[in-house]
Amino acid sequence: IFVRFIANPLKADQNDLRLNDLFKNLKSSANFDEASFFEIQIWNIWMEHKNPKVKKKLFLGLEAMKNQELERAFVHFSKITKLDPKFAEGWNKRATVLYLMGRFEESEDDVIQTLELEPRHFGALSGQGLIRMSKEDWLGAIQALEKGLKINPHMSGAIMNLNFSKKKLKESMT
C-alpha cells in the first residue's frame, strides 16, 4: 500500500501562514521598537519567493532603486509582475518606483493590485496616502493613511503624513 502524505508547506509570500500572528502582534505592539520587530518579520516574509527568477529580479530591482536607476528597477519589477502576477510585493515595489518617477496614476493602479492580493499591506496603504497627497487629494490621503495605521499603528512617517493631510484638508475647507 502506497500512502502519500502531502505536507502543507508555508508559502513564502503574502499567503504565508506565519503572517496572521505577526499582524496581530504588530497591531497590539506597545511601542515603536516592539512594532519594528514584527514589521521587519512581515517585510521579510513579503519579500520571500520560491521562484529563483523572481528572487533574482527582486534583488536586481532593489539594487537599481538603491542606485537611483528607476527605469531599470521598473523593468525588473515589471518582469516580476509577469512571472508571478499573484506576488503582491512585485506590484508594491513597482508601485514605489512609479511613484518615485512621478507616475502617480500608474503607481496607484499597482497599489490597488497589491492591496487586492494583500489587503493588510500597510506599506502599500502608506504609499497610497503619499500618492494622494501628491495629487492634493487630502481626504483620500487621510483614508489611506488611517487604514494603514489601523494595521500598523506605529508608522511614524504615516502618522506625520496623516497629521499634515488633516491640516491641509482643514485649510482647504476655510
Order of alpha helices (4+ residues) and beta strands (2+ residues): alpha-alpha-alpha-alpha-alpha-alpha-alpha-alpha-alpha
